[in-house]
Amino acid sequence: MVKKFRLDAHKHEIQIFNRRLLVAGGVVCLLAMILIGWMINLQFFNHVYYSERSEGNRLHSQFIPPTRGLIYDRQGVLVADNRPIFNLTVVRENAADFEESVELLRREIGLTEEDLEEYQTRLSRRAVPHTSVPLKFQLTDDEIAHIAVNQHKLPGIAVEAQLVRYYPFGESIAHALGYVSEINRDELEGMSEEDVRDYRGTHQIGKTGIEKTYEDFMHGRVGFETVEKNNRGRVTRVLGRTDPEPGRDLQLHLDVSLQLAAEAALGDRRGAIVAIEPTTGGILAMVSKPGYDPNLFVTGISRDQMAELNSSRHSPMFNRAINSRVPGSTIKPFIGLAGLYHGIVTPETMIADPGFYRLPGRARPYYDWTWWVDKSGHGPVDLERAIYQSCNTYFSHVAVELGIQSIHDYLLTWGFGANASIDVPQANRGIVPSPAWKRAVKNEPWYPGETPAEGFGNGMFQATTLQMASAVATIANHGVMKRPRFLKAVNDGTNEFSDILFDGEEMSQPLLPSAEDLALVRRAMEHTVSKPYDRNLRRQEGTAYPFVAGAEPLAYPMGGKSGTAQVVGVQVDGSGNRIEPDQISDEHLNHAMFIAFDASPQSRIAVAVFVENGEGGSSVGGPLARQVLDAYMLPILEKEAAGQESMLLTSGP
């Protein structure tokens, strides 16, 4: 039988257990003391600091962008609107797994490298932490659905609504209004601190045209709100709010129906049309073709789209209305007025035209356009006939007698050589040559042989379509010049528009001969479009008559002047005959110009037409000018006729 085993170290084991229990109790007490000490530190010594940090994590201030002001035409038609879009935004501080989120978004909605690069640029411009930055603009319904399904996998990423600019007439009105687009770093650095604050929460700014000129009016002032967020960065409630101040609405002189009519008149041609109200200087239409869709720029144009616009051989971004500078013979009425003003000629002065002009003692001829038709001239001509028959010889003679310096000084008073417009600051100034100008620009003296061509618009003088429209509007307004402007009125905050008075609105007036002499020039311009052929007098019809009034009788008096500006020198063959246009490449064809106006005593519209490589000022530009005038004048005449009929009916027998 086996004996029982007895453990003799029981007391020793109890001693070991007690020692371990004592050590463990000491550690627990030490940890408890540390915890109590840390709690005392938090509650008493650092309570304020950590309380503020806690509030900072819970409470956030975020900016509320103002609503951009709307733009209306003179009839109240909305031409620049705001519409809601949905953007994918990121609060970077809350996007813990941003790279994983990006990979998911690549698969689900086709997020591109370009989207990410633009996001990083916006993130670098962000002024306030914990605010959202757009990652992708204008999400589709399908993209929003994909994001909603995967929202739990996208911390810090959300879909947010935003109001952005929308141009309902698109390309038709782009060069008149301009466009808004994303703010860049240079624009931010050029702002004051107050302006930078007003653009927090805003991604767009006016870049060109009216949108840029009146940015301060239309942008408004930013608001802000204090919100409470949970640990996922979601807003749980709004604790305080200061509403933004919306931008002010604008009303323009622009007539959108006339704008569309002018665009339709140009058709597929490259060129520009500007229409002005002579009594106010209001710009009724400004068309430049080809154009572009300004909506592409609102939320940032893609590289491919921008490359397509920049690579186009027809330069759709180039505003031909304010940058192309080719007056041709449209300058002749103003050279005639200069001759009358300085006494070089009188209405009765006759000058013989054999088909060319020669400087005294020189052999070089300056050919009239008739020389290339039948090697003839106009014969004896006075100023009136010289205008409506567009006699180069007459105006070469006047230019030489005036001298280039007198021509320069006189044309400056008509607004040439300067940007006289009130709110088209990017308009080209053109060129009014003088000896001093040529010495400064070309480091050459002025040669006497350069002066004759200045008389008929094929010299160094250059003027834009806007400048020519303004100048002919001054003739239409009986010599009173009004500075061109788009803006008519501004909303004063009570849904009523108040007319705007501009600083420096009054400008120096052009130098004019007598009222009778100005009336003679107006009459000559009327004959340009309305004087038919007289069999008793050779070639006495106006140059534009067959193409304007001759095609269909006018319902109102109209004045005009054609111009054809050479792109290259007159091309002749081996026999000295001019090469016909159909044998010349399109880009070498002459440019066509035409200026026109409603010649009634209270003139209501003046127009300048430029057709790039259009060849015929009268044959191409004249009909286009009439189309624009008809589109504006015929509804006015119908309304006036209806009003007169109504007055007769109400007055009774």
Backbone hydrogen bonds, N-H to C=O, Kabsch-Sander energy under -0.5 kcal/mol:
donor,donor_aa,acceptor,acceptor_aa,energy
8,D,6,R,-0.6
13,E,9,A,-2.0
14,I,10,H,-2.0
15,Q,11,K,-1.9
16,I,12,H,-2.1
17,F,13,E,-2.6
18,N,14,I,-2.4
19,R,15,Q,-2.2
20,R,16,I,-2.4
21,L,17,F,-2.7
22,L,18,N,-2.4
23,V,19,R,-2.4
24,A,20,R,-2.9
25,G,21,L,-2.6
26,G,22,L,-2.4
27,V,23,V,-2.6
28,V,24,A,-2.7
29,C,25,G,-2.8
30,L,26,G,-2.7
31,L,27,V,-3.0
32,A,28,V,-2.8
33,M,29,C,-2.7
34,I,30,L,-2.6
35,L,31,L,-2.9
36,I,32,A,-2.9
37,G,33,M,-2.8
38,W,34,I,-2.9
39,M,35,L,-2.6
40,I,36,I,-2.5
41,N,37,G,-2.4
42,L,38,W,-2.7
43,Q,39,M,-3.0
44,F,40,I,-2.6
45,F,40,I,-0.9
46,N,41,N,-2.8
50,Y,46,N,-2.3
51,S,47,H,-2.1
52,E,48,V,-2.2
53,R,49,Y,-2.1
54,S,50,Y,-2.2
55,E,51,S,-2.3
56,G,52,E,-2.5
57,N,53,R,-1.9
58,R,54,S,-1.6
59,L,55,E,-4.0
60,H,227,V,-2.8
62,Q,225,E,-2.6
64,I,223,G,-3.2
69,G,218,M,-2.4
71,I,80,A,-1.7
72,Y,250,L,-2.6
73,D,77,V,-2.4
74,R,254,L,-2.8
76,G,73,D,-1.8
79,V,71,I,-2.7
80,A,71,I,-1.5
81,D,166,Y,-3.2
83,R,164,V,-2.9
85,I,162,Q,-2.7
87,N,160,E,-3.2
88,L,136,K,-3.0
89,T,87,N,-0.6
89,T,158,A,-3.0
90,V,133,V,-2.2
91,V,156,G,-2.8
92,R,90,V,-0.8
94,N,91,V,-1.8
95,A,91,V,-0.8
95,A,92,R,-0.7
96,A,94,N,-1.6
98,F,95,A,-0.9
101,S,97,D,-2.4
102,V,98,F,-2.6
103,E,99,E,-2.0
104,L,100,E,-2.1
105,L,101,S,-2.5
106,R,102,V,-2.2
107,R,103,E,-1.6
108,E,104,L,-2.4
109,I,105,L,-2.3
110,G,105,L,-0.6
110,G,106,R,-0.8
111,L,105,L,-1.2
116,L,112,T,-1.8
117,E,113,E,-2.6
118,E,114,E,-2.3
119,Y,115,D,-2.1
120,Q,116,L,-2.4
121,T,117,E,-1.8
122,R,118,E,-2.2
123,L,119,Y,-2.9
124,S,120,Q,-2.0
125,R,121,T,-0.9
125,R,122,R,-0.5
126,R,122,R,-0.6
126,R,123,L,-0.9
131,T,128,V,-0.7
133,V,90,V,-1.9
135,L,88,L,-4.3
136,K,88,L,-1.6
139,L,86,F,-3.5
144,I,140,T,-2.3
145,A,141,D,-2.1
146,H,142,D,-2.3
147,I,143,E,-2.1
148,A,144,I,-2.3
149,V,145,A,-2.0
150,N,146,H,-1.4
151,Q,148,A,-1.1
153,K,150,N,-1.8
154,L,151,Q,-1.7
157,I,154,L,-1.7
158,A,89,T,-2.1
160,E,87,N,-2.7
160,E,158,A,-0.5
162,Q,85,I,-2.4
164,V,83,R,-2.7
164,V,162,Q,-0.5
166,Y,81,D,-2.8
170,G,167,Y,-1.5
172,S,169,F,-1.8
173,I,170,G,-1.4
174,A,171,E,-0.9
176,A,173,I,-0.6
177,L,173,I,-2.4
178,G,174,A,-2.8
181,S,205,I,-2.1
183,I,203,H,-1.8
188,L,184,N,-1.9
189,E,185,R,-2.7
190,G,186,D,-1.3
191,M,188,L,-1.4
196,V,192,S,-2.5
197,R,193,E,-2.0
198,D,194,E,-1.7
199,Y,195,D,-1.0
199,Y,196,V,-0.7
200,R,197,R,-1.4
202,T,199,Y,-1.6
205,I,181,S,-2.4
207,K,179,Y,-2.8
208,T,179,Y,-1.2
210,I,176,A,-0.9
211,E,177,L,-2.4
211,E,208,T,-0.6
212,K,208,T,-1.2
212,K,209,G,-0.7
213,T,209,G,-2.5
214,Y,210,I,-2.4
215,E,212,K,-1.4
218,M,214,Y,-2.2
219,H,215,E,-2.4
220,G,216,D,-0.6
221,R,245,E,-2.4
223,G,64,I,-2.7
224,F,242,T,-1.6
225,E,62,Q,-2.4
226,T,240,G,-2.5
227,V,60,H,-3.2
227,V,225,E,-0.5
228,E,237,R,-2.9
229,K,58,R,-3.1
230,N,234,R,-2.3
233,G,230,N,-2.1
236,T,228,E,-3.6
237,R,228,E,-1.2
239,L,226,T,-3.0
239,L,237,R,-0.5
240,G,226,T,-1.5
242,T,224,F,-3.4
243,D,241,R,-0.5
245,E,221,R,-2.2
247,G,67,T,-3.1
248,R,217,F,-2.6
250,L,70,L,-2.8
251,Q,489,A,-2.8
252,L,72,Y,-2.6
253,H,486,F,-3.3
255,D,284,L,-2.8
256,V,254,L,-0.6
259,Q,255,D,-2.5
260,L,256,V,-2.4
261,A,257,S,-1.8
262,A,258,L,-2.7
263,E,259,Q,-2.1
264,A,260,L,-2.4
265,A,261,A,-2.1
266,L,262,A,-1.9
267,G,263,E,-1.6
269,R,266,L,-2.1
271,G,289,K,-2.2
272,A,610,F,-2.8
273,I,287,V,-2.0
274,V,608,A,-2.2
275,A,285,A,-2.3
276,I,606,A,-2.9
277,E,282,G,-2.8
280,T,277,E,-1.2
281,G,277,E,-3.1
283,I,485,R,-2.6
284,L,275,A,-2.1
284,L,282,G,-0.8
285,A,275,A,-1.5
287,V,273,I,-3.0
289,K,271,G,-2.9
296,L,293,D,-1.5
297,F,294,P,-1.4
298,V,294,P,-0.6
298,V,295,N,-0.5
300,G,297,F,-1.0
306,M,302,S,-2.4
307,A,303,R,-2.7
308,E,304,D,-2.0
309,L,305,Q,-2.0
310,N,306,M,-2.5
311,S,307,A,-2.1
312,S,308,E,-0.8
315,S,312,S,-1.5
318,F,315,S,-1.4
319,N,317,M,-0.5
320,R,318,F,-1.1
322,I,319,N,-0.9
323,N,319,N,-0.9
324,S,320,R,-0.8
326,V,463,A,-0.7
328,G,457,G,-0.9
330,T,327,P,-1.5
331,I,328,G,-1.5
332,K,329,S,-1.9
334,F,331,I,-0.8
335,I,331,I,-1.7
336,G,332,K,-2.7
337,L,333,P,-2.0
338,A,334,F,-1.9
339,G,335,I,-2.3
340,L,336,G,-2.2
341,Y,337,L,-2.7
342,H,338,A,-2.3
343,G,340,L,-0.8
344,I,339,G,-1.9
345,V,339,G,-1.2
349,T,346,T,-1.4
351,I,381,V,-2.4
353,D,379,G,-0.9
357,Y,366,Y,-1.4
359,L,364,R,-0.5
362,R,359,L,-2.5
366,Y,357,Y,-2.3
367,Y,365,P,-0.6
368,D,355,G,-2.6
371,W,368,D,-1.4
372,W,368,D,-0.6
372,W,369,W,-0.7
373,V,370,T,-1.3
374,D,370,T,-2.4
375,K,371,W,-1.5
376,S,370,T,-0.8
379,G,353,D,-2.3
381,V,351,I,-2.1
386,A,382,D,-2.5
387,I,383,L,-1.9
388,Y,384,E,-2.0
389,Q,385,R,-2.3
390,S,387,I,-0.7
391,C,386,A,-2.3
392,N,390,S,-0.8
395,F,391,C,-1.5
396,S,392,N,-2.3
397,H,393,T,-2.1
398,V,394,Y,-2.1
399,A,395,F,-2.4
400,V,396,S,-2.3
401,E,397,H,-2.3
402,L,398,V,-2.4
403,G,399,A,-2.7
407,I,403,G,-2.0
408,H,404,I,-2.5
409,D,405,Q,-2.6
410,Y,406,S,-2.3
411,L,407,I,-2.7
412,L,408,H,-1.7
413,T,409,D,-0.7
413,T,410,Y,-0.9
414,W,411,L,-1.4
415,G,412,L,-1.7
416,F,411,L,-1.5
417,G,429,R,-0.7
418,A,415,G,-0.9
420,A,418,A,-1.0
422,I,484,P,-3.1
427,A,424,V,-2.0
428,N,322,I,-2.9
431,I,462,Q,-2.2
438,K,434,S,-2.6
439,R,435,P,-2.2
440,A,436,A,-2.2
441,V,437,W,-2.6
442,K,438,K,-2.6
443,N,438,K,-0.8
443,N,439,R,-0.8
444,E,438,K,-0.9
447,Y,445,P,-0.5
450,E,447,Y,-2.2
451,T,448,P,-1.3
454,E,450,E,-0.6
454,E,451,T,-1.3
455,G,451,T,-0.7
455,G,452,P,-1.4
456,F,453,A,-0.8
458,N,453,A,-1.8
459,G,453,A,-0.6
462,Q,431,I,-2.6
465,T,320,R,-0.5
465,T,324,S,-0.6
466,L,321,A,-1.9
468,M,464,T,-2.4
469,A,465,T,-2.3
470,S,466,L,-2.3
471,A,467,Q,-2.4
472,V,468,M,-2.5
473,A,469,A,-1.9
474,T,470,S,-1.4
475,I,471,A,-1.6
476,A,472,V,-2.5
477,N,473,A,-1.9
478,H,475,I,-1.6
479,G,474,T,-2.9
480,V,474,T,-0.5
480,V,477,N,-1.2
481,M,479,G,-0.6
483,R,505,E,-0.5
485,R,281,G,-1.9
488,K,251,Q,-2.7
489,A,251,Q,-2.3
490,V,498,S,-2.3
491,N,249,D,-2.9
492,D,496,E,-2.4
498,S,490,V,-2.7
500,I,488,K,-1.5
502,F,500,I,-0.5
505,E,502,F,-1.4
518,L,514,S,-2.3
519,A,515,A,-2.3
520,L,516,E,-1.7
521,V,517,D,-1.8
522,R,518,L,-2.3
523,R,519,A,-2.5
524,A,520,L,-2.5
525,M,521,V,-2.1
526,E,522,R,-1.8
527,H,523,R,-2.3
528,T,524,A,-1.3
529,V,525,M,-0.7
529,V,526,E,-1.0
530,S,526,E,-1.8
531,K,527,H,-2.1
535,R,533,Y,-0.6
537,L,534,D,-1.3
540,Q,537,L,-0.8
542,G,531,K,-2.3
543,T,388,Y,-2.3
544,A,528,T,-1.7
545,Y,528,T,-0.7
545,Y,542,G,-1.2
547,F,544,A,-0.8
548,V,544,A,-1.6
548,V,545,Y,-0.5
549,A,529,V,-1.2
550,G,545,Y,-3.4
552,E,548,V,-1.0
559,G,597,F,-2.4
560,G,525,M,-1.9
561,K,595,I,-2.3
563,G,593,M,-2.3
565,A,591,H,-2.1
573,D,577,N,-2.7
576,G,573,D,-1.8
579,I,571,Q,-3.1
583,Q,580,E,-2.1
584,I,581,P,-1.9
588,H,585,S,-1.9
589,L,586,D,-1.5
591,H,565,A,-2.6
592,A,611,V,-2.6
593,M,563,G,-3.3
594,F,609,V,-2.0
595,I,561,K,-2.5
596,A,607,V,-2.7
597,F,559,G,-2.1
598,D,605,I,-2.5
599,A,557,P,-2.3
599,A,597,F,-0.7
603,S,601,P,-1.0
606,A,276,I,-2.3
607,V,596,A,-3.2
608,A,274,V,-2.4
609,V,594,F,-3.1
610,F,272,A,-3.1
611,V,592,A,-3.1
612,E,270,R,-2.3
612,E,610,F,-0.6
614,G,611,V,-1.8
615,E,590,N,-3.2
616,G,614,G,-2.0
617,G,615,E,-0.6
620,V,616,G,-2.0
621,G,616,G,-1.5
622,G,617,G,-1.0
624,L,620,V,-1.1
625,A,621,G,-2.4
626,R,622,G,-2.3
627,Q,623,P,-2.3
628,V,624,L,-2.0
629,L,625,A,-2.5
630,D,626,R,-3.2
631,A,627,Q,-2.2
632,Y,628,V,-1.3
633,M,629,L,-3.5
634,L,630,D,-2.0
636,I,632,Y,-0.8
637,L,633,M,-2.7
638,E,634,L,-2.5
639,K,635,P,-2.1
640,E,636,I,-2.5
641,A,637,L,-2.7
642,A,638,E,-2.3
643,G,639,K,-2.2
644,Q,640,E,-2.3
645,E,641,A,-2.2
646,S,642,A,-2.1
647,M,643,G,-2.0
648,L,644,Q,-2.1
649,L,645,E,-2.1
650,T,646,S,-2.2
651,S,647,M,-1.9
652,G,648,L,-1.4
